């Protein structure tokens, strides 16, 4: 009986909705919510459009990770190759996650990618806002309630 109570208590802790915390980055021109304070990192990548720097804001919990990546792109890349930028971003997410695409659909000026790997399920929303590329990514344990753990993260995002 104690084992059952302990298992139920642990399930309740894991499945409880997060207390979403507002976050604003003046540098990356966005606001949104995270399940905990995000850690900021950056990376530089050589690409066909030149060297680009991406700022990544990530919050990790027992359920998964939630990140917003921001990249300032050269204007020509957006004007002449926006479809390629979006498709390359999608392929990069799938490769990084070691995942297979479940869906790719237009979404309010951007796209939403759903994917699955052996250990995680994930969703990404990808937007081009002027010369800025934003990638919101939620990678959670299989079976995690999307309404509580993913939708608020996506729904409160705003590019400024």
C-alpha positions as CSV (number, residue, x, y, z in Angstrom):
1,X,0.0,0.0,0.0
2,X,2.8,2.4,0.9
3,X,4.4,1.7,-2.5
4,X,1.2,2.5,-4.3
5,X,0.9,5.8,-2.4
6,X,4.5,6.7,-3.2
7,X,4.0,5.9,-6.9
8,X,0.9,8.0,-7.0
9,X,2.6,10.9,-5.2
10,X,5.5,10.8,-7.6
11,X,3.2,10.7,-10.6
12,X,1.4,13.8,-9.3
13,X,4.7,15.7,-8.9
14,X,5.9,14.8,-12.4
15,X,2.6,15.6,-14.1
16,X,1.7,18.8,-12.2
17,X,1.6,21.8,-14.4
18,X,4.5,24.3,-14.0
19,X,4.2,27.7,-12.5
20,X,5.1,29.6,-15.7
21,X,7.5,32.5,-15.1
22,X,7.5,35.5,-17.4
23,X,10.8,36.3,-19.1
24,X,11.8,39.1,-21.4
25,X,15.1,39.4,-23.4
26,X,15.7,42.9,-24.6
27,X,18.8,41.6,-26.5
28,X,16.8,39.0,-28.4
29,X,13.7,41.0,-28.8
30,X,11.2,38.6,-27.3
31,X,9.0,37.9,-24.2
32,X,7.4,34.7,-23.1
33,X,7.2,32.3,-20.2
34,X,9.4,29.4,-19.0
35,X,8.9,26.8,-16.4
36,X,12.0,28.1,-14.6
37,X,14.7,30.8,-15.2
38,X,16.2,30.1,-18.6
39,X,20.0,29.8,-19.0
40,X,21.4,31.9,-21.9
41,X,24.0,30.5,-24.2
42,X,25.2,31.4,-27.7
43,X,26.7,29.6,-30.6
44,X,28.3,30.6,-33.9
45,X,27.7,28.7,-37.0
46,X,29.2,28.9,-40.5
47,X,26.4,28.6,-43.0
48,X,25.8,29.1,-46.8
49,X,24.7,32.7,-45.9
50,X,27.8,33.4,-43.8
51,X,28.6,33.2,-40.1
52,X,25.6,33.6,-37.9
53,X,25.3,33.8,-34.1
54,X,22.4,32.2,-32.3
55,X,21.3,33.1,-28.8
56,X,19.6,30.3,-27.0
57,X,17.5,30.6,-23.8
58,X,16.7,27.2,-22.2
59,X,14.8,26.1,-19.1
60,X,15.0,22.4,-18.2
61,X,12.7,20.5,-15.8
62,X,12.1,16.8,-15.0
63,X,9.5,16.8,-17.8
64,X,11.8,18.2,-20.5
65,X,13.4,21.3,-22.0
66,X,12.0,24.5,-23.3
67,X,14.1,26.8,-25.4
68,X,13.9,29.9,-27.5
69,X,16.6,30.4,-30.1
70,X,17.1,33.8,-31.8
71,X,19.3,34.4,-34.9
72,X,19.8,37.7,-36.7
73,X,20.1,36.8,-40.4
74,X,21.6,38.7,-43.3
75,X,18.8,40.5,-45.2
76,X,19.5,38.7,-48.5
77,X,18.9,35.3,-46.8
78,X,15.4,36.4,-45.8
79,X,14.6,38.1,-49.1
80,X,15.9,35.4,-51.4
81,X,16.0,32.2,-49.5
82,X,13.4,32.2,-46.7
83,X,12.0,28.8,-47.7
84,X,15.5,27.3,-47.6
85,X,16.1,28.9,-44.1
86,X,12.9,27.4,-42.8
87,X,13.6,24.0,-44.3
88,X,17.2,23.9,-43.1
89,X,16.0,24.9,-39.6
90,X,13.5,22.1,-39.6
91,X,16.1,19.6,-40.7
92,X,18.6,20.9,-38.1
93,X,16.0,20.4,-35.3
94,X,15.3,16.8,-36.4
95,X,19.0,16.0,-36.6
96,X,19.8,17.6,-33.3
97,X,16.9,15.7,-31.6
98,X,17.7,12.4,-33.4
99,X,14.0,12.4,-34.3
100,X,11.5,11.7,-37.0
101,X,9.1,14.3,-38.3
102,X,5.5,13.7,-37.4
103,X,4.0,16.8,-39.0
104,X,5.0,20.2,-40.5
105,X,2.2,22.8,-40.8
106,X,1.8,26.5,-41.4
107,X,1.0,28.5,-38.3
108,X,0.3,32.2,-37.9
109,X,3.2,33.5,-40.1
110,X,5.5,30.5,-39.3
111,X,5.5,26.8,-39.1
112,X,5.0,24.1,-36.4
113,X,7.0,21.0,-36.5
114,X,6.0,17.9,-34.4
115,X,8.6,15.1,-34.0
116,X,9.4,12.0,-32.0
117,X,12.6,10.3,-30.9
118,X,12.8,7.1,-28.9
119,X,13.0,9.0,-25.6
120,X,11.3,12.4,-26.3
121,X,8.4,13.9,-28.1
122,X,8.8,17.5,-29.3
123,X,7.3,20.5,-31.0
124,X,9.0,23.5,-32.5
125,X,7.5,26.7,-33.8
126,X,9.7,28.5,-36.3
127,X,9.1,32.2,-37.3
128,X,10.9,34.7,-39.5
129,X,10.2,38.3,-38.1
130,X,12.0,40.7,-40.4
131,X,15.6,39.5,-40.4
132,X,15.2,37.5,-37.2
133,X,14.7,33.8,-37.0
134,X,13.0,32.5,-33.8
135,X,12.8,28.8,-33.0
136,X,10.7,27.8,-30.0
137,X,11.4,24.2,-29.0
138,X,9.7,22.0,-26.4
139,X,11.1,18.5,-25.9
140,X,9.2,16.5,-23.3
141,X,8.9,13.0,-22.0
142,X,6.4,10.8,-24.0
143,X,2.9,11.1,-22.7
144,X,3.4,14.6,-21.2
145,X,0.2,16.7,-21.3
146,X,0.8,19.2,-24.1
147,X,-2.0,21.5,-22.9
148,X,-0.2,22.1,-19.6
149,X,3.4,21.8,-20.6
150,X,3.7,23.0,-24.2
151,X,0.8,25.2,-25.2
152,X,1.5,27.9,-22.5
153,X,5.1,28.1,-23.6
154,X,4.1,28.6,-27.2
155,X,1.0,30.7,-26.5
156,X,2.8,33.4,-24.4
157,X,5.6,34.0,-26.9
158,X,5.9,37.5,-28.5
159,X,8.6,38.8,-30.8
160,X,9.2,42.5,-30.2
